[in-house]
Amino acid sequence: METQILDPKRQKQAKEYAKIRRRFMLLDLVLGTVLLLAWLLLDWSVLLRDWIFIWTQNQWLVVITFGAVFGAVFSVLDLPLTFYSGYVLPHRYGQSNQTLSGWWGDLIKSALLSAVIGGFLLEIVYLVLRTAPDTWWLFTAGFLLLFNVLLANLAPVLLFPIFYKFSPLNEEHADLQERLIKLAEKAGTNVEGVYKFDMSRRTKSANAGLTGLGNTRRIILGDTLLKEFSPDEIETVLAHELGHQKNHDIPLGMVVQSIVTLGGLYLTSLGLSWGISQFGFGSISDIAALPLFALFLGAYGLLAMPLSNGFSRWREWLADDFALLLTGNGEAYASALTRLSNQNLAEVNPDPWVEFLLSSHPSLEKRIRNANLHHPLP
């Protein structure tokens, strides 16, 4: 395939698309904040807790019932925004192939999965709140770290197949498979295999990744990537993902995120202690204080976002540099990033404030320019 150039028409659409998505993100944030304040200031939280107490005093049932109602109210009220931003908008800008029934199916599966995982985590957090009210934030952060390690290991074999169909590369791509496995070996990374997944059933965007830990680590390639990208381009994209492995970004990211989470949980513990008297809750383990818990933790997450994104951009730069050194093919990597920009309708040069506050990756314009400085090895 020929070397790609940025499509001015696509970039104009990408800027519009990104701007609208940011507006919806802000609307979603405002709606969430208003709902949390309503739960607290209008006594919905206390009323719901007292209603549940009529039926049961069992703490496990109280927590899961409160969490289910609390989550369901927000999901239902947020549904119009979710539908427009997740279905209408991608179709309007030609990025989605998904049918309406397929979108609803994914939404239901996501909701059920969130309910199971979220319900489990909520029960654990409130168990720790009840048994260790002074140090709950420390134990919770430790548990979340272990849980994230387990989830990273199991996600490729248990969670991803819920949404996508994975299959080993067929004979048509045998050469590419051998090439990618050799590239992984060159990078010092063992992989269980190379798989493609059916992105095209949902989107026109392309993607690839290296997922899992240990014996579940595998290379995954979207069928849209296989169809539109050259082998050289795919190799450089995977080399970037191998850079994350080589630089230990997955365990390092988990540790950094755990430290950030620890700070948020500690500040949330201070906020809960203050809120007990302000809102008349029985203790910090009172389930009626859940909206206050979410409000403090959410506010902390917003304040910490630039720091987390800054760390992520740094690691992405290092992964880019590794990919360029490993393949020696900056031309192909620049072409791959350009093709991703065009195909995924990604804004290549967002405003500096957008990149600083919201972006987990450096701007594509900077990354493409950096790749173009590296020429193929002789």
Secondary structure, 3 states (H helix, E strand, C coil): CCCCCCCHHHHHHHHHHHHHHHHHHHHHHHHHHHHHHHHHHCCHHHHHHHHHHHHCCCHHHHHHHHHHHHHHHHHHHHHHHHHHHHHHHHHHCCCECCCHHHHHHHHHHHHHHHHHHHHHHHHHHHHHHHHCCCCHHHHHHHHHHHHHHHHHHHHHHHHHHHHCCEEECCHHHHHHHHHHHHHHHHCCCCCCCEEEECHHHCECCCCEEEECCHHHCEEEEEHHHHHHCCHHHHHHHHHHHHHHHHCCHHHHHHHHHHHHHHHHHHHHHHHHHHHHHHHCCCCCCCHHHHHHHHHHHHHHHHHHHHHHHHHHHHHHHHHHHHHHHHHCCHHHHHHHHHHHHHHCCCCCCCCHHHHHHHCCCCCHHHHHHHHHCCCCCC
